[in-house]
Amino acid sequence: MGIYSITVSLFVLTGRPCANNRTTEFRRFVQETEKELFALFKSIDHNHDNKLTKDELQAAFRTSLHLQVCRHLQDGATSHLSG
């Protein structure tokens, strides 16, 4: 859902346009989050067909889990050195 859809939805729900400061802040947050999610999507979509396959998702989860384990091990090693 794009920011336009959210703004239109808010207008329909409230009956008035969204122009206050909190709405602008929220709109900026949504736009930045959309950019981050799309970048993540593109990084997982290895064959660039704009679809995530089961294999692409499994590879992304494996990579994520591997990175988490490495960080955990590194944090543990660092705490043993300093403690």
Beta strands, then each sheet from edge to edge (+ up, - down):
end
